[in-house]
Amino acid sequence: MVLEAIRYTRGSLQLLEQRRLPLETEWVDILNTEDGWTAIREMTVRGAPAIAIAAALSLAVELVRDGGGAQFAGAPAAVDHINKKLDYLATR
């Protein structure tokens, strides 16, 4: 038996709601970095590796959903945006 805690496909992320285990299995949709930050803060996802993966994938989902980077004027603007989002995800 394998316990799956993270479901990801390009543009879609779901995290297993770990606070409901073992009685219920519930999945939380993560649409952007704000959702990822909330899931980490509220301990929907637990454990350092899973937290890091959830944070990185929440950013990936947001970038894909917002047009895959087409909204940036160039590489420096994209890097600046990504760095700001990563800083946000690292806040408490």
Long-range contacts (C-beta under 8 A, 24 or more apart in sequence): 5-45, 5-50, 6-45, 6-50, 6-53, 6-54, 6-57, 8-57, 8-61, 10-64, 11-61, 11-64, 11-65, 12-61, 13-54, 13-57, 13-58, 13-60, 13-61, 15-39, 15-44, 15-45, 15-54, 16-44, 16-45, 17-44, 18-43, 18-44, 18-45, 18-46, 19-43, 19-44, 30-54, 30-57, 30-58, 30-61, 31-61, 31-62, 31-65, 32-58, 32-61, 32-62, 32-65, 33-58, 33-59, 33-62, 33-85, 33-88, 33-89, 36-89, 37-88, 37-89, 37-91, 40-89, 41-92, 55-86, 55-89, 55-90, 58-89, 59-85, 59-86, 59-89
